[in-house]
Amino acid sequence: MTRKEIALETFMKGRDCDKAVFSAFEKDVIINPKEDKYIHNCEFPGLPHTKCGAVSGAGCVIFHYKENVGHENTAEEMWQRFKDEFQKRYSALNCSELLGYDLSVRKDAMDAMEAEAIKKTCPQYIEDAVSILEDVIGLSDEI
């Protein structure tokens, strides 16, 4: 099973985008149970408050990978490379720009649900986040 498949399977089970991306790398990243509960709270410099969950999940992977496994580049270098590539593909890092709905606004959230915007668009962001991470970290797509 590829990391993309793992991430999409996690997402389709109802998990948030950040956890879906992170789940694809859990076997590569040494995570203890105490750290796992903080995954949804990852915040990174230069990322808007309304961040895309796939982007946030990628930041968590980079942070934990660097801290627990090690890498020749700094976490900041890997994070910048990830953000640059994601923005090259989508011109945005925040959820409302990517989705076209501001999920913090009740009406937008309801409209997004009715239009199935998350189901239709987020899987591509998740797949691309996983692909970019594999490249940034230097891992193949097979586990």
N, C-alpha and C positions, 0 to 999 in steps of 0.2 A: 504494500500500500504506500502511496506517495504522501508527502506532507500536505500537498494540496487536497488530496482526498480526505485525509484526516481532518483538516481544517473545515472543509465543506460539510463533512459528516457531523462534526461538532456543532456547526452553525445550524444545520437542518434539525438538530435535536433541540433547538431553542436557546442555545447559548449565545451570548453577545459576541460581536465581531472580535473584540480584543481577546477573549478567551479562545475563540476559534483559531485565531492565528497562533496564540501561545501554545495551544494543545498540539499543534503540528511539530513543535520543537521540544516537547517535554522530555522525550527520550534523549535528546542531545544536551539539554540543560539540566544541571543538577539542582533540583528544587526540593526544599524540605517543606513539610506541610504548613509550617508557620508562614513561610514566604508566599505560598500559593494563595492564601486569602487576600493578599495585598495586590494581586495582579490587576484588578480593576481600578486601582488607585494610582497607577503609574502616571506621573506627570513629568514632562520633559521640557527643557528650555526651547523657546521658539515655536511651541505648538499651541495653537489657539485653545481656549477653554472648551470650545465646541468641537474638539478633535474627532476625527474619524476613528472608530474603534479598531479597525484593522491597522491603522498607523500606530495607535497607542499600544496595541498588542505587540507590534514589531519592536517598539521601543523597549517593552518589557523583556522580550527575547534578547535583544542586544545587551541590555544591562545585566541580566542574569548570566548570559553566555560569557561575557567578558569577566564578570566577577567570579564565576564558578568553574569555568573551563579554561579561560585565557584566550588571548588572540594577540597577534603582533600589532594590530592597530588599536588605538584607544577607543573606548565606547563612544566618545564624542565624534571621532572620525567615522566610525561605522554608522552612527545615527545620522550624521550629515549626509553621508553617501546614500543612505536609505531615503531620507527626505527628498534629496535632489532627484533621485530616480522616480519616486512616486509622483512628485510634482511635475516632472517632465511628461509623465503619462497622463496625468489628470488635472494639472494646473491648480490643485487645491489640496489641503490637508485636513480641512474641517468637514464635518458631516453635513452641515446644512448646504454648503456649496456643492458637494458631491451628490447628495440626494435631491437637492432642489426643494427641500422642506426643512424648516427649523423645528426639530423634534422637542425643543423646550417650550414651544408655543402649542397649547392644546389643540387648536384648530388645525395647525400644520401637521401635528402628530396624527390626528384623526384622518386627515386627507391622505397622508402617507400610507397609513394602514389600509384605507379604502382602495388606494391605487396600487397596493402591494409593492410600493417603491423599494422597501428594504429587501424583500424577497427577490425582486427583479434585478437590483443593482449591486447590493452588497457582496454577493458571491464573487463577482469579478474583482472587487477591491481586495477581498480576502485572498483570492488566488494570486493576484499580483503582489500583494504584500509578502506572501510566502515565497514566491519566486524571487523577488528582490532580496529578501533576507538570505535565501540560500546562496545567492551570488555574493552578497556583502560578507557573510560569514565564511563562505568557501565550502559549502556542503553540496553534495549531489542531491537530486530530488528523491532518491530512494532511501528508505530508512533501513 
